[in-house]
Amino acid sequence: MRDTRLIISLLITIIIFSIAAGYTAGFFIYRDYKEKTVYFDRQNQISIGKFEALDENLKGLYTTLENVKDENKIRKKELFAKIEAIKENIKDWERGYSGALLELRETVEELKIDRLTRMVENLQGEINEFKLKVQDLDLKLDEAKKAKSIDKEETMGVDLGKISVGAQEKVKREQ
């Protein structure tokens, strides 16, 4: 029995020792776990802080992009309004140009008619002068025929005058 008691005492000591070693190992493992948990909590808080800052930055960036987008829409509208105004100005200039061109054409046509009218009047005047000279020549020829028939033997000189229509045209053109 003694052996039994010794064995039992030894067993009880081993069990107590095992329990004490288990508690001691558990304590160190728990302390290590706590330290690592605290460390990971701190890292988690730091990461959460960084993600919150990143989230704030992203929100700010999104807001800035929205503002820029809105400003660009406003600028785009302003530019389109300016382009439309320029188009209207161009259309007005085109209408004015077309009107001025039409007036110019009408003026040119009027001037051509006036010029042609003057040319026709000048030609008419020259034709009238030519007719007068032809009539004058006919009269002088009739006088010459009469004079010839009256006195066939005696030849009278007949002044036919200067007939040169071409010379008068040259003189009128030089004027």
C-alpha positions as CSV (number, residue, x, y, z in Angstrom):
1,M,0.0,0.0,0.0
2,R,2.7,2.1,0.5
3,D,3.5,1.8,-3.0
4,T,0.1,2.6,-3.9
5,R,0.1,5.7,-1.8
6,L,3.4,6.7,-3.3
7,I,2.0,6.1,-6.7
8,I,-1.1,7.9,-5.9
9,S,0.8,10.8,-4.3
10,L,3.1,10.8,-7.3
11,L,0.1,10.8,-9.6
12,I,-1.5,13.6,-7.6
13,T,1.7,15.6,-7.7
14,I,2.0,15.0,-11.4
15,I,-1.6,16.0,-11.9
16,I,-1.1,19.1,-9.7
17,F,2.1,19.8,-11.5
18,S,0.3,19.3,-14.8
19,I,-2.5,21.6,-13.7
20,A,0.0,24.2,-12.5
21,A,2.0,23.9,-15.7
22,G,-1.2,24.1,-17.7
23,Y,-2.3,27.2,-15.8
24,T,1.2,28.7,-16.2
25,A,1.3,27.9,-20.0
26,G,-2.3,29.1,-20.3
27,F,-1.3,32.4,-18.6
28,F,1.6,33.0,-20.9
29,I,-0.4,32.0,-24.0
30,Y,-3.2,34.2,-22.8
31,R,-0.8,37.1,-22.1
32,D,0.7,36.6,-25.6
33,Y,-2.7,36.5,-27.1
34,K,-3.7,39.7,-25.3
35,E,-0.6,41.5,-26.5
36,K,-1.1,40.3,-30.0
37,T,-4.8,41.2,-29.8
38,V,-3.9,44.7,-28.5
39,Y,-1.3,45.0,-31.3
40,F,-3.8,43.9,-33.9
41,D,-6.4,46.2,-32.5
42,R,-4.0,49.1,-32.7
43,Q,-3.1,48.1,-36.3
44,N,-6.8,47.7,-37.1
45,Q,-7.5,51.2,-35.6
46,I,-4.6,52.7,-37.6
47,S,-5.9,51.0,-40.8
48,I,-9.4,52.1,-40.1
49,G,-8.1,55.7,-39.6
50,K,-6.2,55.5,-42.9
51,F,-9.2,54.1,-44.7
52,E,-11.4,56.8,-43.2
53,A,-8.8,59.4,-44.3
54,L,-8.7,57.8,-47.7
55,D,-12.5,57.7,-47.8
56,E,-12.6,61.4,-46.9
57,N,-10.1,62.1,-49.6
58,L,-12.1,60.1,-52.1
59,K,-15.3,62.0,-51.1
60,G,-13.4,65.3,-51.5
61,L,-12.1,64.1,-54.9
62,Y,-15.6,63.0,-56.0
63,T,-17.0,66.4,-54.9
64,T,-14.2,68.2,-56.8
65,L,-14.8,66.1,-59.8
66,E,-18.5,66.8,-59.6
67,N,-17.8,70.5,-59.3
68,V,-15.4,70.4,-62.3
69,K,-18.0,68.4,-64.2
70,D,-20.7,71.1,-63.4
71,E,-18.3,73.9,-64.3
72,N,-17.5,72.2,-67.5
73,K,-21.2,71.8,-68.3
74,I,-21.6,75.6,-67.6
75,R,-18.6,76.4,-69.8
76,K,-19.8,74.1,-72.5
77,K,-23.2,75.9,-72.4
78,E,-21.5,79.2,-72.5
79,L,-19.3,78.1,-75.4
80,F,-22.2,76.8,-77.3
81,A,-24.1,80.0,-76.7
82,K,-21.0,82.0,-78.0
83,I,-20.8,79.6,-81.0
84,E,-24.5,80.2,-81.7
85,A,-24.0,84.0,-81.4
86,I,-21.0,83.8,-83.8
87,K,-23.2,81.7,-86.2
88,E,-25.9,84.4,-86.1
89,N,-23.3,87.1,-86.7
90,I,-21.9,85.1,-89.6
91,K,-25.5,84.7,-91.0
92,D,-26.1,88.5,-90.5
93,W,-22.8,89.2,-92.3
94,E,-23.7,86.8,-95.1
95,R,-27.1,88.5,-95.4
96,G,-25.4,91.9,-95.4
97,Y,-22.8,90.7,-97.9
98,S,-25.5,89.2,-100.2
99,G,-27.5,92.5,-99.9
100,A,-24.4,94.6,-100.7
101,L,-23.6,92.3,-103.6
102,L,-27.1,92.6,-104.9
103,E,-27.0,96.4,-104.6
104,L,-23.6,96.4,-106.3
105,R,-24.9,94.2,-109.1
106,E,-27.9,96.5,-109.6
107,T,-25.6,99.5,-109.6
108,V,-23.3,97.8,-112.1
109,E,-26.3,97.0,-114.3
110,E,-27.6,100.6,-114.0
111,L,-24.1,101.9,-114.8
112,K,-23.9,99.5,-117.8
113,I,-27.3,100.8,-119.0
114,D,-26.2,104.4,-118.5
115,R,-23.0,103.7,-120.2
116,L,-24.7,101.9,-123.0
117,T,-27.3,104.6,-123.3
118,R,-24.5,107.2,-123.5
119,M,-22.7,105.1,-126.1
120,V,-25.9,104.8,-128.1
121,E,-26.6,108.5,-127.8
122,N,-23.0,109.2,-129.0
123,L,-23.5,106.8,-131.9
124,Q,-26.9,108.3,-132.6
125,G,-25.2,111.8,-132.7
126,E,-22.5,110.5,-135.0
127,I,-25.1,108.9,-137.2
128,N,-27.0,112.2,-137.3
129,E,-23.8,114.0,-138.2
130,F,-23.1,111.5,-140.9
131,K,-26.6,111.8,-142.3
132,L,-26.2,115.6,-142.3
133,K,-22.9,115.3,-144.1
134,V,-24.5,112.8,-146.6
135,Q,-27.3,115.3,-147.2
136,D,-24.8,118.1,-147.6
137,L,-22.9,116.0,-150.0
138,D,-26.1,115.1,-151.9
139,L,-26.9,118.8,-152.1
140,K,-23.4,119.6,-153.3
141,L,-23.6,116.8,-155.9
142,D,-27.0,118.1,-157.0
143,E,-25.5,121.6,-157.4
144,A,-22.6,120.1,-159.3
145,K,-25.0,118.2,-161.6
146,K,-27.0,121.3,-162.2
147,A,-23.9,123.3,-162.9
148,K,-22.7,120.6,-165.2
149,S,-25.9,120.4,-167.0
150,I,-26.1,124.2,-167.3
151,D,-22.7,124.7,-168.6
152,K,-21.2,121.5,-169.9
153,E,-18.3,123.2,-171.4
154,E,-17.5,125.4,-168.5
155,T,-16.5,123.4,-165.5
156,M,-17.2,124.9,-162.2
157,G,-15.4,123.8,-159.2
158,V,-17.6,122.3,-156.5
159,D,-16.5,122.4,-153.0
160,L,-17.4,119.0,-151.5
161,G,-16.0,119.9,-148.1
162,K,-14.3,117.6,-145.7
163,I,-16.0,114.3,-145.0
164,S,-14.3,112.2,-142.5
165,V,-16.5,110.5,-140.0
166,G,-13.5,108.4,-138.7
167,A,-11.5,111.5,-137.8
168,Q,-14.4,112.8,-135.7
169,E,-14.7,109.5,-133.9
170,K,-11.0,109.7,-133.1
171,V,-11.4,113.3,-131.8
172,K,-14.5,112.2,-129.6
173,R,-12.6,109.2,-128.2
174,E,-9.7,111.4,-127.2
175,Q,-12.0,113.9,-125.4
